[in-house]
């Protein structure tokens, strides 16, 4: 694919921002400050990279308003340089168009309906009653169970598995190895042995959802597991049965969400956070990476439970103090009673 050259002024006109320096500077690629070469556009959003800005070979950069004079290079000044970088990157790296048609090695059930302009890759298996919308694409080796609906423009990369009865909205992106609709973890003890509870719900995924590689979303036990419109899920996330994730929430890698938990809209959840079952998380909550959530969160804000990395000796002292908090609190209460004259101690 031929590289596309764009004038700096054109980028500012399209995405917003103020041009300083030569607006006719041509850029054709996005690159980091460190790796950029002539013809590249880079961005500068944090003072820690000031040395890299000084030494970059980029033809132009995107900077924030406080850094408008940090370089003499042609530049776009933006209130949100990272967002402008993201928009420019999408312009330079447009998705490869779908190759319409069904590969000869694919197995498609007679009752499945595949839109004429959809693409079905090699060795895909498509079950009875499946509906694949216009412009959708299935990479090699996808397995789509009976009765699944995949909306227009959605793209499933190689090796995605969607269990029967699940639904995927429009313009969704599912990366390699994603599993949608496997059984939730539902068992009941019966005389010391585990009895499996049938998982009869589905998974419903909204429009404009992106799900990272090897992430799993379990089907509901009774009600459906629901992923709202615009949700972004990173790699290797586990979402339990009957979970609902509200619109435009973003969740980083290795997060685990136990069954029947409700996550609000516009939340951000950091990597490796663990969220217990049957909880409710309010809208616009930020949960830091590694945080363990055992109670519902009713008020928007940022929540942290992890102790940041410290030298081991200091960490041991901190943990020792935490273990003794109850004893220290009781001693404080005793001292308060003595000072107030309410105690009987000599």
C-alpha positions as CSV (number, residue, x, y, z in Angstrom):
1,X,0.0,0.0,0.0
2,X,1.4,3.4,-1.0
3,X,2.3,5.8,1.7
4,X,0.0,8.8,2.1
5,X,1.6,12.3,2.4
6,X,-0.4,15.0,4.3
7,X,0.4,18.6,4.9
8,X,0.6,19.6,8.6
9,X,-1.9,22.4,8.0
10,X,-4.4,19.8,6.6
11,X,-4.1,17.7,9.7
12,X,-4.8,20.8,11.9
13,X,-7.8,21.7,9.7
14,X,-9.2,18.2,9.9
15,X,-8.6,17.4,13.6
16,X,-8.1,20.8,15.2
17,X,-5.1,22.6,16.7
18,X,-2.9,25.6,15.9
19,X,0.0,25.2,13.4
20,X,3.3,26.9,14.3
21,X,6.1,26.9,11.7
22,X,5.7,25.7,8.2
23,X,2.2,24.4,7.6
24,X,3.2,23.0,4.2
25,X,5.5,20.4,5.9
26,X,4.6,17.0,4.5
27,X,4.3,14.0,6.8
28,X,3.6,10.4,5.9
29,X,3.9,8.3,9.0
30,X,3.5,8.4,12.8
31,X,6.6,7.6,14.9
32,X,8.0,8.0,18.4
33,X,10.3,10.9,19.1
34,X,13.2,8.4,19.5
35,X,12.7,6.4,16.3
36,X,11.3,9.2,14.0
37,X,13.0,10.0,10.7
38,X,12.5,12.8,8.2
39,X,8.9,12.7,6.9
40,X,7.6,11.4,10.2
41,X,5.1,13.1,12.6
42,X,5.7,12.5,16.4
43,X,4.1,13.8,19.5
44,X,5.3,15.2,22.8
45,X,3.0,15.1,25.8
46,X,5.2,14.7,28.9
47,X,8.2,16.7,30.2
48,X,10.2,13.5,30.9
49,X,10.7,13.1,27.1
50,X,12.2,16.6,26.6
51,X,15.6,15.3,25.8
52,X,14.1,13.0,23.1
53,X,12.2,16.0,21.7
54,X,15.5,17.9,21.4
55,X,17.2,15.1,19.5
56,X,14.3,13.9,17.4
57,X,14.6,13.7,13.6
58,X,10.9,14.0,13.0
59,X,9.7,16.5,10.4
60,X,7.0,17.8,12.7
61,X,5.5,17.1,16.2
62,X,2.3,17.4,18.1
63,X,2.6,19.3,21.4
64,X,0.3,20.5,24.2
65,X,-0.4,24.1,24.8
66,X,2.1,24.4,27.7
67,X,4.9,23.1,25.4
68,X,4.1,25.3,22.4
69,X,7.7,26.8,22.5
70,X,9.5,23.6,23.5
71,X,10.8,23.0,20.0
72,X,11.5,25.0,16.8
73,X,10.2,22.2,14.6
74,X,7.0,22.7,12.7
75,X,4.2,21.6,15.1
76,X,0.5,21.4,15.9
77,X,-0.4,22.8,19.3
78,X,-3.3,20.9,20.7
79,X,-5.1,20.9,24.1
80,X,-4.9,17.0,24.0
81,X,-1.9,16.0,22.0
82,X,-2.4,12.3,22.6
83,X,-5.9,12.4,21.2
84,X,-4.7,14.3,18.1
85,X,-1.9,11.7,17.7
86,X,-4.6,9.0,17.8
87,X,-6.7,10.6,15.1
88,X,-3.7,11.2,12.9
89,X,-2.6,7.6,13.4
90,X,-6.0,6.4,12.2
91,X,-5.6,8.5,9.1
92,X,-2.2,7.1,8.2
93,X,-3.0,3.5,9.1
94,X,-6.4,2.8,7.6
95,X,-7.7,-0.7,7.9
96,X,-7.2,-3.2,5.1
97,X,-10.4,-3.5,3.2
98,X,-12.4,-6.7,3.6
99,X,-11.9,-9.3,0.9
100,X,-15.5,-10.4,0.1
101,X,-16.4,-14.0,-0.4
102,X,-16.2,-17.4,1.4
103,X,-12.9,-19.3,1.3
104,X,-13.3,-22.8,-0.3
105,X,-12.1,-24.5,2.8
106,X,-14.7,-22.9,5.0
107,X,-17.6,-25.0,6.3
108,X,-20.9,-23.0,6.2
109,X,-24.2,-24.6,7.3
110,X,-27.0,-24.5,4.7
111,X,-29.2,-22.3,6.9
112,X,-26.5,-19.7,7.6
113,X,-26.8,-16.3,5.9
114,X,-23.6,-14.5,4.9
115,X,-23.8,-11.0,3.3
116,X,-22.4,-10.9,-0.2
117,X,-19.8,-8.3,0.7
118,X,-18.7,-10.1,3.9
119,X,-15.5,-12.1,4.1
120,X,-15.0,-15.6,5.5
121,X,-11.5,-16.9,5.8
122,X,-9.9,-20.3,5.5
123,X,-11.1,-23.2,7.6
124,X,-13.9,-21.2,9.3
125,X,-16.8,-23.2,10.6
126,X,-20.2,-21.4,10.6
127,X,-23.2,-23.1,12.2
128,X,-26.8,-23.3,11.3
129,X,-28.8,-20.1,11.5
130,X,-25.8,-17.8,11.7
131,X,-26.3,-14.3,10.3
132,X,-23.2,-12.3,9.2
133,X,-23.8,-8.7,8.3
134,X,-22.6,-6.6,5.4
135,X,-18.9,-5.8,5.4
136,X,-18.1,-8.1,8.3
137,X,-15.0,-10.3,8.2
138,X,-14.0,-13.6,9.8
139,X,-10.3,-14.4,9.9
140,X,-8.9,-17.9,9.4
141,X,-10.1,-20.6,11.7
142,X,-13.0,-18.8,13.4
143,X,-15.8,-21.0,14.8
144,X,-19.2,-19.5,14.9
145,X,-21.9,-21.5,16.7
146,X,-25.5,-21.9,15.7
147,X,-27.8,-18.9,15.8
148,X,-25.0,-16.3,16.3
149,X,-25.6,-12.9,14.8
150,X,-22.6,-10.7,13.8
151,X,-23.3,-7.1,12.8
152,X,-22.3,-5.1,9.8
153,X,-18.6,-4.1,9.6
154,X,-17.5,-6.3,12.5
155,X,-14.1,-7.9,12.2
156,X,-13.1,-11.2,13.9
157,X,-9.4,-12.0,13.7
158,X,-8.0,-15.5,13.4
159,X,-9.1,-18.2,15.8
160,X,-12.1,-16.5,17.4
161,X,-14.8,-18.8,18.9
162,X,-18.3,-17.6,19.4
163,X,-20.6,-20.1,21.1
164,X,-24.2,-20.7,20.0
165,X,-26.9,-18.0,20.5
166,X,-24.6,-15.1,21.2
167,X,-24.8,-11.7,19.4
168,X,-22.1,-9.3,18.3
169,X,-23.1,-5.7,17.2
170,X,-21.8,-3.6,14.4
171,X,-18.2,-2.5,13.9
172,X,-16.9,-4.7,16.7
173,X,-13.3,-6.0,16.6
174,X,-12.4,-9.3,18.3
175,X,-8.8,-10.2,18.3
176,X,-7.2,-13.6,17.9
177,X,-8.2,-16.3,20.4
178,X,-11.2,-14.5,21.9
179,X,-13.8,-16.8,23.3
180,X,-17.4,-15.5,23.6
181,X,-20.1,-17.5,25.3
182,X,-18.3,-20.4,27.0
183,X,-20.1,-21.7,30.1
184,X,-19.9,-19.6,33.2
185,X,-18.4,-21.1,36.4
186,X,-21.5,-22.3,38.0
187,X,-21.5,-25.3,40.4
188,X,-23.4,-26.4,43.5
189,X,-22.2,-28.7,46.2
190,X,-24.1,-32.0,46.4
191,X,-22.9,-34.3,49.2
192,X,-19.3,-33.2,48.7
193,X,-19.3,-33.3,44.9
194,X,-19.8,-30.4,42.5
195,X,-23.0,-30.4,40.4
196,X,-22.9,-28.3,37.3
197,X,-25.5,-25.7,36.9
198,X,-26.6,-25.3,33.2
199,X,-25.6,-22.0,31.7
200,X,-28.6,-21.1,29.6
201,X,-28.0,-17.4,29.0
202,X,-26.2,-15.7,26.2
203,X,-23.6,-13.0,25.6
204,X,-24.7,-9.8,23.9
205,X,-22.0,-7.5,22.6
206,X,-22.9,-4.0,21.5
207,X,-21.7,-1.8,18.7
208,X,-18.1,-0.4,18.4
209,X,-16.7,-2.9,21.0
210,X,-13.1,-4.0,20.8
211,X,-12.0,-7.2,22.6
212,X,-8.3,-8.0,22.9
213,X,-6.5,-11.3,22.2
214,X,-7.4,-14.3,24.4
215,X,-10.0,-12.5,26.4
216,X,-13.0,-14.7,27.5
217,X,-16.6,-13.6,28.1
218,X,-18.8,-16.2,29.7
219,X,-22.4,-16.7,28.8
220,X,-25.0,-16.0,31.5
221,X,-26.4,-18.7,33.8
222,X,-30.0,-17.4,33.4
223,X,-29.8,-13.8,32.2
224,X,-27.4,-12.6,29.5
225,X,-23.9,-11.3,29.9
226,X,-23.9,-7.9,28.4
227,X,-21.1,-5.8,26.9
228,X,-22.3,-2.3,26.2
229,X,-21.7,-0.1,23.1
230,X,-18.2,1.3,22.8
231,X,-16.6,-0.9,25.5
232,X,-12.8,-1.5,25.1
233,X,-11.4,-4.7,26.6
234,X,-7.6,-5.4,26.6
235,X,-5.9,-8.8,26.2
236,X,-6.4,-11.8,28.6
237,X,-9.4,-10.5,30.6
238,X,-11.9,-12.9,32.2
239,X,-15.5,-11.7,32.4
240,X,-17.8,-14.0,34.4
241,X,-21.4,-15.0,33.8
242,X,-24.2,-12.5,34.0
243,X,-21.8,-9.5,34.2
244,X,-22.9,-6.3,32.6
245,X,-20.4,-3.7,31.5
246,X,-21.7,-0.2,30.7
247,X,-21.2,1.8,27.6
248,X,-17.7,3.2,26.8
249,X,-15.9,1.6,29.8
250,X,-12.3,0.6,29.2
251,X,-10.6,-2.3,30.9
252,X,-6.9,-3.1,30.8
253,X,-5.2,-6.5,30.6
254,X,-5.5,-9.4,33.0
255,X,-8.5,-8.0,34.9
256,X,-10.9,-10.6,36.4
257,X,-14.6,-9.8,37.0
258,X,-16.6,-12.4,38.9
259,X,-20.2,-13.3,38.0
260,X,-23.2,-11.1,38.3
261,X,-21.3,-7.8,38.8
262,X,-22.6,-4.6,37.2
263,X,-19.9,-2.2,35.9
264,X,-21.1,1.3,35.1
265,X,-20.6,3.5,32.1
266,X,-17.4,5.4,31.3
267,X,-15.4,3.5,33.9
268,X,-11.7,2.8,33.6
269,X,-10.2,-0.3,35.2
270,X,-6.4,-0.8,35.4
271,X,-4.5,-4.0,34.6
272,X,-4.8,-7.0,36.9
273,X,-7.6,-5.5,39.0
274,X,-9.8,-8.2,40.6
275,X,-13.5,-7.4,41.1
276,X,-15.7,-9.7,43.2
277,X,-19.0,-11.1,42.3
278,X,-22.5,-9.7,42.8
279,X,-21.2,-6.1,43.1
280,X,-22.2,-2.8,41.5
281,X,-19.7,-0.3,40.3
282,X,-21.1,3.2,39.6
283,X,-20.6,5.2,36.4
284,X,-17.3,7.0,35.9
285,X,-15.3,5.1,38.4
286,X,-11.5,4.7,38.0
287,X,-10.0,1.5,39.5
288,X,-6.2,1.5,39.7
289,X,-4.2,-1.5,38.4
290,X,-3.9,-4.4,40.8
291,X,-6.7,-3.2,43.0
292,X,-9.0,-5.8,44.7
293,X,-12.6,-4.7,44.9
294,X,-14.7,-6.7,47.4
295,X,-17.6,-4.2,48.0
296,X,-19.8,-2.2,45.7
297,X,-18.7,1.3,44.7
298,X,-21.5,3.8,44.7
299,X,-19.7,7.1,44.1
300,X,-17.7,8.1,41.1
301,X,-14.0,8.7,41.7
302,X,-10.6,6.9,41.8
303,X,-10.1,3.8,43.9
304,X,-6.8,2.2,44.9
305,X,-6.0,-0.8,47.1
306,X,-2.5,-1.9,46.1
307,X,0.7,-0.9,47.9
308,X,3.2,0.5,45.4
309,X,6.5,-1.3,45.0
310,X,9.0,-0.4,47.7
311,X,12.3,-1.9,49.0
312,X,11.4,-5.2,50.7
313,X,12.5,-4.1,54.1
314,X,10.3,-1.0,54.0
315,X,7.4,-3.2,52.6
316,X,7.7,-5.6,55.5
317,X,7.6,-2.8,58.0
318,X,4.4,-1.4,56.4
319,X,2.7,-4.8,56.4
320,X,3.7,-5.3,60.0
321,X,2.1,-2.0,60.9
322,X,-1.1,-2.9,59.0
323,X,-1.4,-6.2,60.9
324,X,-1.1,-4.3,64.2
325,X,-3.6,-1.6,63.4
326,X,-6.4,-3.1,65.4
327,X,-4.2,-3.5,68.5
328,X,-2.9,0.1,68.0
329,X,-6.4,1.4,67.7
330,X,-7.4,-0.4,70.9
331,X,-4.5,1.2,72.8
332,X,-5.5,4.6,71.5
333,X,-9.0,4.1,72.7
334,X,-7.7,3.1,76.1
335,X,-5.5,6.2,76.3
336,X,-8.5,8.4,75.3
337,X,-10.6,6.9,78.0
338,X,-7.8,7.6,80.6
339,X,-7.4,11.2,79.4
340,X,-11.2,11.8,79.6
341,X,-11.4,10.3,83.1
342,X,-13.6,7.5,81.9
343,X,-11.3,4.6,82.7
344,X,-10.7,2.7,85.8
345,X,-7.1,2.0,85.2
346,X,-4.7,3.1,87.9
